[in-house]
Amino acid sequence: MANTGNGSGGRKLPKKMPWVIPSQCEGCGDCVNRCQRKGLVMLETNVAGVYVPWLLEPDLCSGCGRCASGCVVGGIVMTEYVEQARRRFLETRPRIAV
């Protein structure tokens, strides 16, 4: 059974969520293009011109894994630590790219 978490509006959370590994990401955006719910966006990191995928709205994630399966360099993996992933996406996101 999936957990429900704070901020999820009582909706069941997916069993897995993406976990971005910035050091592996090449910034190609393939994962963003594969996200059916359009929850992933590319955000600029502290390093100018370096972008990583990020879930601005973690509650949009269905846990389908399309983002991770489309990443050939291992920049996104699926994790069962859903609450930790949600917190990370909400609390430690890079600045929004313009």
Secondary structure, 3 states (H helix, E strand, C coil): CCCCCCCCCCCCCCCCEEEECCCCCCCCCHHHHHCCCCCEEEEECCCCCCEEEEECCHHHCCCCCHHHHCCCCCCEEEECCHHHHHHHHHHCCCECCC
